[in-house]
């Protein structure tokens, strides 16, 4: 399930970056938006990995009985993070003009779809997920 969710997120990220790339000729600021999103997602991956490993260490020190299981889970966390970083690095190394040839599907994303993708990906960020907590406080 987690790998399916990761794959879906990567497809959405790639579709959004493809949309930005296709429209850079009409709006030069989209080049910076594209770089910002790649950097932000890379940073998010690093932060999520550190947080997950820290929580694994905290559970390991408190329980101590599921040590082998925790190591396997930490390994899975690291593997998932590396695959996400590898995906982002491959996009960074790809020149924007070559990026459109690497589309995962032939459907092009229009402005409304791009807005929906941005909203969905933003809703996955920790701040958006904890927004109700901030409001109640």
Backbone torsions as a table, in degrees:
resi	resn	phi	psi	omega
1	UNK	NA	-44.5	-178.5
2	UNK	-64.4	-40.3	-179.9
3	UNK	-67.5	-34.1	176.0
4	UNK	-65.0	-40.8	177.7
5	UNK	-66.1	-39.8	177.8
6	UNK	-62.0	-44.0	-178.2
7	UNK	-63.1	-40.9	178.7
8	UNK	-63.0	-43.6	179.5
9	UNK	-63.9	-42.5	179.1
10	UNK	-64.4	-37.5	177.3
11	UNK	-64.5	-41.2	177.8
12	UNK	-66.1	-42.1	178.1
13	UNK	-60.9	-44.5	-179.1
14	UNK	-65.4	-40.1	178.2
15	UNK	-63.1	-41.3	179.3
16	UNK	-65.6	-45.0	179.2
17	UNK	-64.0	-35.4	177.3
18	UNK	-65.4	-42.6	177.1
19	UNK	-60.1	-45.7	179.2
20	UNK	-61.0	-41.8	-179.7
21	UNK	-63.3	-42.0	-177.8
22	UNK	-65.6	-25.3	-174.8
23	UNK	-106.7	12.1	-179.5
24	UNK	-68.7	-24.3	179.7
25	UNK	-68.8	-31.7	179.9
26	UNK	-89.1	-23.2	-179.3
27	UNK	-144.1	103.6	-175.8
28	UNK	-64.9	-23.4	-179.3
29	UNK	-66.5	-18.5	179.7
30	UNK	-66.9	-24.3	175.2
31	UNK	-61.3	-43.7	179.5
32	UNK	-70.6	-36.0	176.8
33	UNK	-61.5	-43.3	179.5
34	UNK	-60.1	-47.0	179.4
35	UNK	-64.7	-38.6	179.3
36	UNK	-62.1	-47.2	-179.4
37	UNK	-60.8	-43.8	-179.9
38	UNK	-61.4	-46.3	180.0
39	UNK	-63.9	-41.0	-179.3
40	UNK	-64.6	-43.8	179.9
41	UNK	-67.0	-35.9	177.3
42	UNK	-64.8	-44.9	178.5
43	UNK	-62.6	-44.1	179.0
44	UNK	-58.4	-42.2	179.4
45	UNK	-60.5	-44.8	179.3
46	UNK	-62.6	-46.2	-178.6
47	UNK	-64.8	-43.6	179.9
48	UNK	-63.8	-38.5	179.4
49	UNK	-65.2	-47.0	179.3
50	UNK	-61.1	-41.5	-179.9
51	UNK	-65.3	-42.8	-179.8
52	UNK	-65.9	-41.6	179.5
53	UNK	-67.1	-39.5	177.7
54	UNK	-61.8	-42.4	179.2
55	UNK	-67.0	-33.4	176.3
56	UNK	-64.8	-41.9	179.7
57	UNK	-66.1	-38.4	178.1
58	UNK	-64.4	-42.0	178.2
59	UNK	-66.1	-38.6	-178.6
60	UNK	-64.7	-41.2	-179.0
61	UNK	-72.2	-29.6	-179.2
62	UNK	-82.4	-37.4	-177.8
63	UNK	-93.5	-59.3	177.5
64	UNK	78.0	-12.3	-176.2
65	UNK	-92.4	-25.9	-177.0
66	UNK	-103.4	43.1	-173.7
67	UNK	-61.3	-46.7	-178.7
68	UNK	-63.7	-39.3	179.1
69	UNK	-65.1	-40.9	179.8
70	UNK	-64.2	-39.1	179.0
71	UNK	-63.5	-43.2	178.6
72	UNK	-62.2	-42.3	179.9
73	UNK	-65.9	-40.6	176.5
74	UNK	-62.3	-40.4	176.6
75	UNK	-61.7	-40.3	177.9
76	UNK	-65.9	-39.7	177.9
77	UNK	-60.6	-46.4	-179.8
78	UNK	-64.4	-40.9	180.0
79	UNK	-63.3	-44.6	179.4
80	UNK	-62.6	-42.9	179.5
81	UNK	-64.0	-42.0	179.8
82	UNK	-65.4	-37.9	179.1
83	UNK	-67.3	-37.8	177.7
84	UNK	-67.3	-41.5	178.5
85	UNK	-66.7	-37.9	178.2
86	UNK	-62.5	-42.3	176.8
87	UNK	-58.8	-47.4	-179.1
88	UNK	-67.4	-38.5	178.0
89	UNK	-64.7	-37.4	179.0
90	UNK	-64.4	-34.2	177.5
91	UNK	-71.1	-39.7	180.0
92	UNK	-62.4	-42.0	-177.5
93	UNK	-72.4	-19.9	-179.2
94	UNK	-81.5	128.0	176.6
95	UNK	-66.0	143.2	-178.7
96	UNK	-52.7	-36.0	-179.3
97	UNK	-67.8	-30.6	178.4
98	UNK	-81.9	-18.1	-172.8
99	UNK	-62.8	-37.7	-176.6
100	UNK	-66.2	-22.5	178.0
101	UNK	-78.3	-11.8	-178.7
102	UNK	-99.0	19.5	-177.7
103	UNK	-58.1	142.3	178.4
104	UNK	-77.1	-29.5	176.2
105	UNK	-139.8	165.8	-174.7
106	UNK	-83.2	-10.6	-179.7
107	UNK	-69.7	132.5	176.4
108	UNK	-93.1	148.7	-178.5
109	UNK	-95.0	128.9	176.9
110	UNK	-94.8	-178.1	-175.0
111	UNK	-59.9	-44.3	-178.7
112	UNK	-63.4	-42.0	177.9
113	UNK	-63.8	-40.6	179.2
114	UNK	-62.0	-40.2	178.0
115	UNK	-63.7	-41.9	178.3
116	UNK	-63.8	-41.3	178.9
117	UNK	-62.6	-44.7	179.5
118	UNK	-60.9	-43.5	179.3
119	UNK	-63.4	-43.1	-179.2
120	UNK	-64.1	-48.4	-179.6
121	UNK	-64.4	-35.7	177.3
122	UNK	-67.0	-33.9	-179.8
123	UNK	-68.7	-18.8	179.5
124	UNK	-82.4	-12.3	-177.8
125	UNK	-74.4	149.6	-175.5
126	UNK	-56.8	-39.5	-178.5
127	UNK	-62.7	-43.2	-179.7
128	UNK	-65.8	-36.2	-179.0
129	UNK	-71.6	-24.8	-178.8
130	UNK	-105.7	14.9	-176.1
131	UNK	-63.1	-37.7	178.2
132	UNK	-61.8	-36.2	178.0
133	UNK	-64.0	-42.6	179.1
134	UNK	-63.2	-40.2	-179.0
135	UNK	-66.6	-41.9	-178.2
136	UNK	-69.0	-30.3	177.8
137	UNK	-76.5	NA	NA
